[in-house]
Amino acid sequence: MVTGAVGSVGSVPRLVVAAPASGSGKTTVATGLMAAWSARGMAVSPHKVGPDYIDPGYHALATGRVGRNLDAYLCGAELVAPLFAHGARGCDIAVVEGVMGLFDGASGEGELASTAQVAKLLRAPVVLVVDASAQARSVAALVHGFVSFDPEVRVGGVILNKVASDRHEAVLREALEATGVPVLGVLRRGAVVETPSRHLGLVPVAERAADAVAAVDAMGAMVAEGCDLAGLVALASSAGPLVGAAWDADEALVSSPPPPLPFPSLGAAPPDPPVGPGGPRPQTPDGLERAVVALAGGAAFSFSYAEHAELLTAAGAEVVTFDPLQDEELPEGTAGLVIGGGFPEVYAAELSANERLRKVVAALAERGAPVAAECAGLLYLCRELDGMPMCGVLDASARMSERLTLGYRDAVAVSDGVLAVAGTRMRGHEFHRTVVEPGAGASPAWGVRVPERRVEGFVEGGVHASYLHTHWASAPGVARRFVERCRTS
C-alpha cells in the first residue's frame, strides 16, 4: 500500500474520472471506485472538478473524508495542486471526478476550469467513462478523438458503461484494440443505482440518509465487480511527479493582505461573551478568545466548501454548525453567522415554522453582527420565500422560477462590507432557479459583467447577502476580515 507524503502531491497515486459528456456515468464510477477501494482498507482522497457541492457529499460518504473541489476558475490554476495536496494528506490514492465533458470548461474561456486542465495541472492520468448504449464499432472513433485532441492529456483507460450483453462487450473491446487504450471496466446496462434528481441535480446526501448510504454501497459493489481495480491502481500510480507544498489555512492567512481596519464605529464595546458550561472559550495562539461563528448546515443548507470553515478557524473563530430546520437557537455566544447554499425552497414551510430561530437571526443582524449569506442564505434572510415568512433581515421577497441561472461570474465588490472592501475583485458561481425582488439593495454586494452588466446582492449593516458562491481559498483575507468584525461588533 502506498502512502502519500504529507506536504507534497508528488507520491500520491491519482486518477481523473472523465467522460465525453454529462450523463455518461462519471459520478457512479468515481464514487464506486472510492467506495470499493475504501472497503479494501485504502485511504481514498475524494475530489470534484468545478463548483459542484452535491457530488462531494456522496464522495465523503464513500471515503469517510471531506469531499473537496478543484476549481481553476474560482481559485486560480495555481491553487489546484496545493488544494489537492491538502485533501490528499496521508492517503493511499486519490480519485478526481470530472465535470461535464472532458474538455468542457468556463464558457468562452478555452480549457479554463475543464477536467482536462485539472488533469494536466495534477499530471494525472484520465480514465474515460463512455456511455456505450447506442454504439458499436464507432466507440473506437470516439475514444481516438478524445485521446488525440490534446496530447498533454493522457487518457490511460476506458470504462464502458451501459453495455447490453456479452456480444456487445466483445464488439466494443475488439473495436477499441486499434486505439491502444485498455478497457479497464465494463458496467452493464441493467445495473442501475437509484440516485434521485430534482431541479438542481442529484438530491444531496444530507436529505437521503440511509438511502444515500445504500446507493454508495451499491456503486462500490457494481464498480468492484465490473472494473479492473488493480489495473486502475496501476494507472493511478503512473501519475507524474508534482512538486509543491499542500495548501494550509494558517499559511494562507499569513500570506494574504490584512483587512482594512478599523471598522466603522458601532458604539460602545460589546460585553464579554458568556462563559458556557464547559468553561472559557478556546483561545487563539495570540491569547485572544475565539469568536463563535455559527455555520448553517443540515438538509436545507448543505452547500459549503470545507476550506471556508478551515479559514475561519485559522483566523480565530470557533466554528459551530447548527441546523435551521431543527435548532431554535443559534450556538451559545454566536458573534457571527455564515449561511451557505442549499435548498431552502424545498424546506420553506419547515424553515418558516421555526419562528423562534428566525427571530434570533433577525435580532443578531439587527445589532450589527456579521452575517455572510450565499444563495440559499440570501433566500433565508428575505422577508418571504414563496409567500412563507423568512427571517425578514432583508426587505426583499424570493420565489421559485422556471428559469435556471447558471454560470461563472467575474465580480467586484460594490460596497464596503464584512467580507470585502469596495473594489475587491473575486470570481464566483451562480446556480439557482429562484428570483429575489429586488435583486439588489441600496448598497449592492457585487457588480458582475457576465452574462450582462448588473449589480446584485445586499450590504446592510453587518450583512453581506448575495446569490454568488465564492471560494475563500482564492481570497483568504475574506475570512480574516469577517472574524475581525465578529470581535468588534
MIVONU-410548 format. One record per residue (C-alpha): chain; residue in one letter; residue number from 0; x, z, y. Coordinates in nm, 2 decimals. Layout:
<rs>
   unit   code   pos        X        Z        Y
      A      a   NUM        X        Z        Y
...
</rs>
This chain:
<rs>
   unit   code   pos        X        Z        Y
      A      m     0     0.00     0.00     0.00
      A      v     1     0.14    -0.10     0.34
      A      t     2     0.10     0.14     0.63
      A      g     3     0.12     0.01     0.99
      A      a     4     0.36     0.15     1.25
      A      v     5     0.22     0.39     1.50
      A      g     6     0.34     0.23     1.81
      A      s     7     0.35    -0.14     1.72
      A      v     8     0.13    -0.41     1.58
      A      g     9     0.42    -0.57     1.40
      A      s    10     0.38    -0.44     1.05
      A      v    11     0.00    -0.41     1.02
      A      p    12    -0.13    -0.68     0.78
      A      r    13    -0.42    -0.85     0.97
      A      l    14    -0.65    -1.15     0.94
      A      v    15    -0.92    -1.30     1.16
      A      v    16    -1.26    -1.39     1.01
      A      a    17    -1.38    -1.71     1.19
      A      a    18    -1.63    -1.99     1.14
      A      p    19    -1.72    -2.33     1.27
      A      a    20    -2.03    -2.20     1.43
      A      s    21    -2.25    -1.89     1.48
      A      g    22    -2.47    -1.81     1.18
      A      s    23    -2.22    -1.91     0.92
      A      g    24    -2.18    -1.56     0.78
      A      k    25    -1.88    -1.40     0.97
      A      t    26    -2.04    -1.06     1.00
      A      t    27    -2.13    -1.05     0.64
      A      v    28    -1.78    -1.15     0.53
      A      a    29    -1.59    -0.93     0.78
      A      t    30    -1.80    -0.62     0.72
      A      g    31    -1.79    -0.68     0.35
      A      l    32    -1.41    -0.71     0.35
      A      m    33    -1.39    -0.39     0.55
      A      a    34    -1.62    -0.21     0.31
      A      a    35    -1.46    -0.35    -0.01
      A      w    36    -1.11    -0.25     0.10
      A      s    37    -1.22     0.09     0.22
      A      a    38    -1.38     0.15    -0.12
      A      r    39    -1.05     0.08    -0.28
      A      g    40    -0.88     0.35    -0.07
      A      m    41    -0.73     0.14     0.21
      A      a    42    -0.74     0.25     0.57
      A      v    43    -0.90    -0.05     0.74
      A      s    44    -0.89    -0.11     1.11
      A      p    45    -1.21    -0.29     1.24
      A      h    46    -1.21    -0.52     1.54
      A      k    47    -1.45    -0.77     1.70
      A      v    48    -1.37    -1.06     1.93
      A      g    49    -1.58    -1.06     2.25
      A      p    50    -1.82    -0.82     2.42
      A      d    51    -2.04    -0.75     2.12
      A      y    52    -2.15    -0.39     2.08
      A      i    53    -2.36    -0.42     1.76
      A      d    54    -2.12    -0.56     1.50
      A      p    55    -1.86    -0.29     1.57
      A      g    56    -2.13    -0.04     1.47
      A      y    57    -2.15    -0.19     1.12
      A      h    58    -1.77    -0.22     1.11
      A      a    59    -1.74     0.16     1.18
      A      l    60    -1.99     0.23     0.91
      A      a    61    -1.78     0.02     0.67
      A      t    62    -1.45     0.18     0.75
      A      g    63    -1.51     0.53     0.89
      A      r    64    -1.31     0.43     1.20
      A      v    65    -1.42     0.33     1.55
      A      g    66    -1.50    -0.04     1.58
      A      r    67    -1.31    -0.19     1.87
      A      n    68    -1.35    -0.50     2.08
      A      l    69    -1.07    -0.75     2.17
      A      d    70    -1.19    -0.95     2.48
      A      a    71    -0.93    -1.16     2.66
      A      y    72    -1.18    -1.23     2.94
      A      l    73    -1.28    -0.87     3.02
      A      c    74    -0.94    -0.71     2.96
      A      g    75    -0.69    -1.00     3.01
      A      a    76    -0.49    -1.17     2.74
      A      e    77    -0.20    -0.92     2.79
      A      l    78    -0.41    -0.63     2.66
      A      v    79    -0.53    -0.79     2.34
      A      a    80    -0.23    -0.69     2.13
      A      p    81    -0.19    -0.34     2.28
      A      l    82    -0.56    -0.26     2.23
      A      f    83    -0.54    -0.40     1.87
      A      a    84    -0.24    -0.17     1.80
      A      h    85    -0.43     0.13     1.95
      A      g    86    -0.70     0.08     1.69
      A      a    87    -0.47    -0.01     1.41
      A      r    88    -0.26     0.30     1.42
      A      g    89    -0.18     0.43     1.07
      A      c    90    -0.39     0.16     0.90
      A      d    91    -0.31    -0.04     0.59
      A      i    92    -0.49    -0.36     0.70
      A      a    93    -0.69    -0.49     0.99
      A      v    94    -0.99    -0.72     1.00
      A      v    95    -1.09    -0.90     1.32
      A      e    96    -1.43    -1.06     1.32
      A      g    97    -1.45    -1.36     1.55
      A      v    98    -1.72    -1.47     1.79
      A      m    99    -1.93    -1.79     1.78
      A      g   100    -1.73    -2.09     1.66
      A      l   101    -1.35    -2.06     1.62
      A      f   102    -1.27    -2.25     1.94
      A      d   103    -1.57    -2.13     2.15
      A      g   104    -1.49    -1.91     2.44
      A      a   105    -1.59    -1.84     2.80
      A      s   106    -1.78    -2.14     2.94
      A      g   107    -1.57    -2.38     3.13
      A      e   108    -1.25    -2.18     3.07
      A      g   109    -1.09    -2.37     2.78
      A      e   110    -0.98    -2.14     2.50
      A      l   111    -1.01    -1.82     2.71
      A      a   112    -1.19    -1.54     2.51
      A      s   113    -1.22    -1.75     2.20
      A      t   114    -1.15    -1.64     1.85
      A      a   115    -0.87    -1.89     1.84
      A      q   116    -0.70    -1.74     2.14
      A      v   117    -0.72    -1.39     2.00
      A      a   118    -0.58    -1.51     1.66
      A      k   119    -0.28    -1.67     1.85
      A      l   120    -0.22    -1.36     2.06
      A      l   121    -0.21    -1.15     1.74
      A      r   122    -0.02    -1.41     1.54
      A      a   123    -0.28    -1.35     1.27
      A      p   124    -0.39    -1.60     1.00
      A      v   125    -0.75    -1.72     1.00
      A      v   126    -0.99    -1.73     0.71
      A      l   127    -1.27    -1.98     0.79
      A      v   128    -1.63    -1.89     0.67
      A      v   129    -1.81    -2.22     0.61
      A      d   130    -2.19    -2.25     0.55
      A      a   131    -2.18    -2.50     0.27
      A      s   132    -2.56    -2.50     0.20
      A      a   133    -2.61    -2.86     0.32
      A      q   134    -2.26    -3.00     0.24
      A      a   135    -2.07    -3.15    -0.04
      A      r   136    -1.75    -3.36     0.00
      A      s   137    -1.79    -3.35     0.38
      A      v   138    -1.68    -2.99     0.38
      A      a   139    -1.32    -3.13     0.35
      A      a   140    -1.35    -3.32     0.67
      A      l   141    -1.49    -3.02     0.85
      A      v   142    -1.21    -2.79     0.73
      A      h   143    -0.95    -3.06     0.80
      A      g   144    -1.08    -3.08     1.16
      A      f   145    -1.05    -2.71     1.22
      A      v   146    -0.71    -2.69     1.06
      A      s   147    -0.57    -2.98     1.27
      A      f   148    -0.74    -2.92     1.61
      A      d   149    -0.49    -2.66     1.73
      A      p   150    -0.16    -2.64     1.53
      A      e   151    -0.09    -2.30     1.68
      A      v   152    -0.40    -2.16     1.50
      A      r   153    -0.32    -2.11     1.13
      A      v   154    -0.62    -2.14     0.90
      A      g   155    -0.49    -1.98     0.58
      A      g   156    -0.80    -1.99     0.37
      A      v   157    -1.17    -2.08     0.33
      A      i   158    -1.46    -1.87     0.22
      A      l   159    -1.76    -2.08     0.12
      A      n   160    -2.10    -1.93     0.20
      A      k   161    -2.45    -2.01     0.07
      A      v   162    -2.32    -2.21    -0.23
      A      a   163    -2.61    -2.33    -0.45
      A      s   164    -2.47    -2.34    -0.80
      A      d   165    -2.16    -2.37    -1.02
      A      r   166    -2.18    -2.75    -0.99
      A      h   167    -2.20    -2.73    -0.61
      A      e   168    -1.90    -2.50    -0.61
      A      a   169    -1.70    -2.74    -0.82
      A      v   170    -1.77    -3.03    -0.59
      A      l   171    -1.67    -2.82    -0.28
      A      r   172    -1.35    -2.70    -0.44
      A      e   173    -1.25    -3.05    -0.55
      A      a   174    -1.30    -3.18    -0.20
      A      l   175    -1.10    -2.91    -0.04
      A      e   176    -0.80    -2.96    -0.26
      A      a   177    -0.70    -3.25    -0.04
      A      t   178    -0.68    -3.02     0.27
      A      g   179    -0.43    -2.79     0.11
      A      v   180    -0.63    -2.49     0.23
      A      p   181    -0.71    -2.25    -0.05
      A      v   182    -1.06    -2.13    -0.13
      A      l   183    -1.04    -1.75    -0.12
      A      g   184    -1.41    -1.68    -0.18
      A      v   185    -1.75    -1.82    -0.28
      A      l   186    -2.07    -1.65    -0.19
      A      r   187    -2.39    -1.77    -0.35
      A      r   188    -2.70    -1.88    -0.16
      A      g   189    -2.93    -1.62    -0.32
      A      a   190    -2.70    -1.33    -0.23
      A      v   191    -2.87    -1.23     0.10
      A      v   192    -2.81    -0.89     0.26
      A      e   193    -3.10    -0.76     0.48
      A      t   194    -2.98    -0.73     0.83
      A      p   195    -3.28    -0.75     1.06
      A      s   196    -3.25    -0.90     1.41
      A      r   197    -3.45    -0.90     1.73
      A      h   198    -3.42    -1.03     2.09
      A      l   199    -3.05    -0.95     2.14
      A      g   200    -2.92    -0.99     1.78
      A      l   201    -2.89    -0.75     1.49
      A      v   202    -3.06    -0.42     1.50
      A      p   203    -2.79    -0.16     1.58
      A      v   204    -2.67     0.09     1.32
      A      a   205    -2.79     0.38     1.52
      A      e   206    -3.15     0.26     1.47
      A      r   207    -3.13     0.19     1.10
      A      a   208    -2.95     0.49     0.95
      A      a   209    -2.99     0.48     0.57
      A      d   210    -3.08     0.11     0.57
      A      a   211    -2.76     0.02     0.75
      A      v   212    -2.55     0.22     0.50
      A      a   213    -2.72     0.03     0.22
      A      a   214    -2.67    -0.30     0.39
      A      v   215    -2.30    -0.23     0.44
      A      d   216    -2.26    -0.12     0.08
      A      a   217    -2.43    -0.45    -0.03
      A      m   218    -2.20    -0.66     0.18
      A      g   219    -1.90    -0.48     0.03
      A      a   220    -2.02    -0.54    -0.32
      A      m   221    -2.10    -0.90    -0.26
      A      v   222    -1.77    -0.98    -0.10
      A      a   223    -1.58    -0.79    -0.37
      A      e   224    -1.75    -0.99    -0.64
      A      g   225    -1.72    -1.33    -0.47
      A      c   226    -1.38    -1.32    -0.29
      A      d   227    -1.02    -1.30    -0.39
      A      l   228    -0.94    -0.97    -0.24
      A      a   229    -0.57    -0.98    -0.35
      A      g   230    -0.53    -1.33    -0.21
      A      l   231    -0.68    -1.22     0.12
      A      v   232    -0.45    -0.92     0.14
      A      a   233    -0.16    -1.16     0.08
      A      l   234    -0.29    -1.38     0.36
      A      a   235    -0.32    -1.08     0.59
      A      s   236     0.04    -0.97     0.51
      A      s   237     0.17    -1.31     0.62
      A      a   238     0.08    -1.23     0.99
      A      g   239     0.37    -1.29     1.22
      A      p   240     0.56    -1.00     1.38
      A      l   241     0.44    -0.87     1.71
      A      v   242     0.64    -0.65     1.94
      A      g   243     0.49    -0.41     2.19
      A      a   244     0.35    -0.06     2.23
      A      a   245     0.00     0.03     2.15
      A      w   246    -0.24     0.09     2.44
      A      d   247    -0.26     0.46     2.54
      A      a   248    -0.52     0.60     2.77
      A      d   249    -0.28     0.86     2.93
      A      e   250    -0.02     0.60     2.99
      A      a   251    -0.27     0.35     3.13
      A      l   252    -0.39     0.60     3.39
      A      v   253    -0.03     0.68     3.49
      A      s   254     0.04     0.31     3.55
      A      s   255    -0.28     0.24     3.74
      A      p   256    -0.31     0.29     4.11
      A      p   257    -0.47     0.62     4.22
      A      p   258    -0.82     0.62     4.36
      A      p   259    -0.86     0.63     4.73
      A      l   260    -0.93     0.99     4.83
      A      p   261    -1.08     1.20     4.97
      A      f   262    -1.44     1.11     4.91
      A      p   263    -1.69     1.13     5.20
      A      s   264    -1.78     1.49     5.27
      A      l   265    -2.06     1.62     5.05
      A      g   266    -2.10     1.96     5.23
      A      a   267    -1.99     2.29     5.10
      A      a   268    -1.77     2.32     4.79
      A      p   269    -1.98     2.35     4.48
      A      p   270    -1.99     2.68     4.29
      A      d   271    -1.77     2.73     3.99
      A      p   272    -1.93     2.58     3.68
      A      p   273    -2.09     2.83     3.45
      A      v   274    -1.89     2.96     3.16
      A      g   275    -2.05     2.86     2.83
      A      p   276    -2.09     3.08     2.52
      A      g   277    -1.77     2.95     2.38
      A      g   278    -1.56     3.08     2.68
      A      p   279    -1.39     2.89     2.96
      A      r   280    -1.39     2.51     2.96
      A      p   281    -1.08     2.33     2.83
      A      q   282    -0.82     2.26     3.09
      A      t   283    -0.61     1.95     3.16
      A      p   284    -0.23     1.97     3.13
      A      d   285    -0.20     2.04     3.50
      A      g   286    -0.42     2.35     3.47
      A      l   287    -0.75     2.20     3.61
      A      e   288    -1.07     2.28     3.43
      A      r   289    -1.21     1.97     3.26
      A      a   290    -1.51     1.83     3.43
      A      v   291    -1.80     1.78     3.19
      A      v   292    -1.91     1.42     3.17
      A      a   293    -2.24     1.36     2.98
      A      l   294    -2.23     1.03     2.78
      A      a   295    -2.57     0.89     2.68
      A      g   296    -2.59     0.80     2.31
      A      g   297    -2.85     0.78     2.03
      A      a   298    -3.06     0.48     1.93
      A      a   299    -3.16     0.38     2.28
      A      f   300    -2.81     0.39     2.43
      A      s   301    -2.57     0.28     2.16
      A      f   302    -2.36     0.03     2.36
      A      s   303    -2.03     0.18     2.47
      A      y   304    -1.67     0.09     2.44
      A      a   305    -1.46     0.37     2.28
      A      e   306    -1.19     0.33     2.54
      A      h   307    -1.43     0.45     2.82
      A      a   308    -1.46     0.79     2.67
      A      e   309    -1.08     0.80     2.60
      A      l   310    -1.00     0.71     2.96
      A      l   311    -1.24     0.97     3.09
      A      t   312    -1.08     1.23     2.87
      A      a   313    -0.73     1.13     2.98
      A      a   314    -0.85     1.15     3.34
      A      g   315    -0.95     1.52     3.29
      A      a   316    -1.31     1.51     3.16
      A      e   317    -1.47     1.68     2.87
      A      v   318    -1.69     1.40     2.74
      A      v   319    -2.01     1.53     2.57
      A      t   320    -2.26     1.29     2.41
      A      f   321    -2.63     1.35     2.43
      A      d   322    -2.94     1.17     2.32
      A      p   323    -3.21     1.09     2.58
      A      l   324    -3.46     1.04     2.30
      A      q   325    -3.41     1.40     2.17
      A      d   326    -3.24     1.62     2.43
      A      e   327    -3.44     1.78     2.71
      A      e   328    -3.14     1.89     2.90
      A      l   329    -2.80     1.75     2.99
      A      p   330    -2.50     1.92     2.83
      A      e   331    -2.41     2.25     2.99
      A      g   332    -2.21     2.22     3.31
      A      t   333    -2.26     1.85     3.34
      A      a   334    -2.08     1.72     3.65
      A      g   335    -2.12     1.35     3.59
      A      l   336    -2.33     1.11     3.38
      A      v   337    -2.24     0.78     3.21
      A      i   338    -2.53     0.58     3.07
      A      g   339    -2.42     0.26     2.89
      A      g   340    -2.61    -0.02     2.73
      A      g   341    -2.87    -0.03     2.46
      A      f   342    -3.24    -0.09     2.40
      A      p   343    -3.44     0.13     2.63
      A      e   344    -3.71    -0.13     2.63
      A      v   345    -3.77    -0.07     2.26
      A      y   346    -3.79     0.31     2.32
      A      a   347    -3.96     0.30     2.67
      A      a   348    -4.25     0.52     2.55
      A      e   349    -4.03     0.79     2.40
      A      l   350    -3.79     0.79     2.70
      A      s   351    -4.09     0.82     2.93
      A      a   352    -4.24     1.10     2.72
      A      n   353    -3.92     1.31     2.77
      A      e   354    -4.03     1.40     3.12
      A      r   355    -3.81     1.71     3.13
      A      l   356    -3.48     1.52     3.09
      A      r   357    -3.60     1.25     3.33
      A      k   358    -3.64     1.52     3.60
      A      v   359    -3.30     1.67     3.51
      A      v   360    -3.13     1.33     3.55
      A      a   361    -3.31     1.27     3.88
      A      a   362    -3.20     1.62     4.01
      A      l   363    -2.84     1.55     3.91
      A      a   364    -2.84     1.22     4.11
      A      e   365    -3.02     1.38     4.40
      A      r   366    -2.74     1.64     4.45
      A      g   367    -2.48     1.36     4.47
      A      a   368    -2.32     1.39     4.12
      A      p   369    -2.16     1.07     4.00
      A      v   370    -2.38     0.86     3.78
      A      a   371    -2.25     0.53     3.62
      A      a   372    -2.51     0.32     3.46
      A      e   373    -2.48    -0.02     3.29
      A      c   374    -2.77    -0.25     3.19
      A      a   375    -2.98    -0.01     2.98
      A      g   376    -2.87     0.27     3.20
      A      l   377    -2.99     0.08     3.50
      A      l   378    -3.33     0.04     3.35
      A      y   379    -3.35     0.41     3.27
      A      l   380    -3.27     0.50     3.63
      A      c   381    -3.55     0.28     3.76
      A      r   382    -3.89     0.40     3.88
      A      e   383    -4.06     0.24     3.58
      A      l   384    -3.99     0.02     3.28
      A      d   385    -4.28    -0.20     3.16
      A      g   386    -4.52     0.03     3.35
      A      m   387    -4.39     0.35     3.20
      A      p   388    -4.23     0.61     3.42
      A      m   389    -3.85     0.64     3.40
      A      c   390    -3.61     0.87     3.60
      A      g   391    -3.71     0.74     3.94
      A      v   392    -3.35     0.76     4.07
      A      l   393    -3.37     0.40     4.20
      A      d   394    -3.67     0.26     4.39
      A      a   395    -3.69    -0.04     4.16
      A      s   396    -3.91    -0.14     3.86
      A      a   397    -3.79    -0.30     3.54
      A      r   398    -3.98    -0.52     3.29
      A      m   399    -3.92    -0.73     2.98
      A      s   400    -3.87    -1.11     3.04
      A      e   401    -3.88    -1.42     2.82
      A      r   402    -3.55    -1.54     2.98
      A      l   403    -3.22    -1.44     2.83
      A      t   404    -2.95    -1.37     3.08
      A      l   405    -2.61    -1.41     2.91
      A      g   406    -2.25    -1.47     3.01
      A      y   407    -1.93    -1.36     3.15
      A      r   408    -1.91    -1.27     3.52
      A      d   409    -1.63    -1.26     3.78
      A      a   410    -1.74    -0.97     4.01
      A      v   411    -1.62    -0.80     4.33
      A      a   412    -1.74    -0.46     4.44
      A      v   413    -1.95    -0.49     4.75
      A      s   414    -1.99    -0.12     4.83
      A      d   415    -1.77     0.18     4.81
      A      g   416    -1.89     0.39     4.51
      A      v   417    -1.79     0.63     4.24
      A      l   418    -1.63     0.36     4.03
      A      a   419    -1.46     0.14     4.28
      A      v   420    -1.40     0.07     4.65
      A      a   421    -1.54    -0.24     4.81
      A      g   422    -1.32    -0.54     4.74
      A      t   423    -1.22    -0.43     4.39
      A      r   424    -1.23    -0.73     4.15
      A      m   425    -1.34    -0.68     3.79
      A      r   426    -1.47    -0.90     3.52
      A      g   427    -1.79    -0.82     3.33
      A      h   428    -2.06    -0.95     3.10
      A      e   429    -2.44    -0.97     3.12
      A      f   430    -2.67    -0.97     2.81
      A      h   431    -3.03    -0.88     2.86
      A      r   432    -3.39    -1.00     2.85
      A      t   433    -3.52    -0.78     3.13
      A      v   434    -3.57    -0.81     3.51
      A      v   435    -3.52    -0.54     3.77
      A      e   436    -3.70    -0.58     4.10
      A      p   437    -3.54    -0.57     4.35
      A      g   438    -3.22    -0.69     4.18
      A      a   439    -3.00    -0.52     4.44
      A      g   440    -3.03    -0.22     4.67
      A      a   441    -2.93    -0.19     5.04
      A      s   442    -2.57    -0.12     4.92
      A      p   443    -2.53    -0.36     4.62
      A      a   444    -2.29    -0.28     4.34
      A      w   445    -2.14    -0.62     4.28
      A      g   446    -2.11    -0.97     4.41
      A      v   447    -2.09    -1.24     4.14
      A      r   448    -2.05    -1.61     4.18
      A      v   449    -2.14    -1.75     3.83
      A      p   450    -2.39    -1.89     3.74
      A      e   451    -2.50    -1.85     4.11
      A      r   452    -2.37    -1.66     4.41
      A      r   453    -2.56    -1.34     4.44
      A      v   454    -2.54    -0.96     4.48
      A      e   455    -2.68    -0.72     4.22
      A      g   456    -2.70    -0.35     4.14
      A      f   457    -2.72    -0.03     4.34
      A      v   458    -2.48     0.20     4.50
      A      e   459    -2.67     0.50     4.63
      A      g   460    -2.50     0.84     4.69
      A      g   461    -2.31     0.91     4.37
      A      v   462    -2.50     0.64     4.17
      A      h   463    -2.35     0.31     4.06
      A      a   464    -2.60     0.12     3.86
      A      s   465    -2.57    -0.25     3.75
      A      y   466    -2.65    -0.50     3.48
      A      l   467    -2.28    -0.57     3.45
      A      h   468    -2.10    -0.44     3.14
      A      t   469    -1.73    -0.38     3.22
      A      h   470    -1.44    -0.28     3.01
      A      w   471    -1.25     0.01     3.18
      A      a   472    -0.92    -0.06     3.00
      A      s   473    -0.88    -0.35     3.24
      A      a   474    -0.90    -0.11     3.54
      A      p   475    -0.82     0.25     3.43
      A      g   476    -0.85     0.37     3.78
      A      v   477    -1.22     0.35     3.75
      A      a   478    -1.22     0.64     3.51
      A      r   479    -0.99     0.85     3.73
      A      r   480    -1.20     0.78     4.04
      A      f   481    -1.52     0.88     3.85
      A      v   482    -1.36     1.21     3.73
      A      e   483    -1.22     1.29     4.07
      A      r   484    -1.57     1.25     4.21
      A      c   485    -1.70     1.49     3.94
      A      r   486    -1.46     1.75     4.07
      A      t   487    -1.56     1.71     4.43
      A      s   488    -1.94     1.66     4.41
</rs>
